Amino acid sequence: MKVIFHGSVREYSGGTKNFEAEAPLNLRTLIAVLGEQFGGQFKDFLLGDNTCFFLVNGTGIMTTGGLNTTLKPVDIVDVLPFVDAG
């Protein structure tokens, strides 16, 4: 599975843009894997309120099961920073 970090998310991934991962059971498990790979601060950022959001194959996870969204080896997960415009 391919994970793509966009924008300021890369600051927490040490500049990494693309990450290949074995497909875990769900998005929650993927976040744990990413936390192990890039450190606890990255995991905290991913799970923080209004810091980032996820797309699985171009679809927001709020319509696919949230953090319990099932993932497959062919999936593409985009991790995007939350942007607040005012």
Order of alpha helices (4+ residues) and beta strands (2+ residues): beta-alpha-beta-alpha-alpha-beta-beta-beta
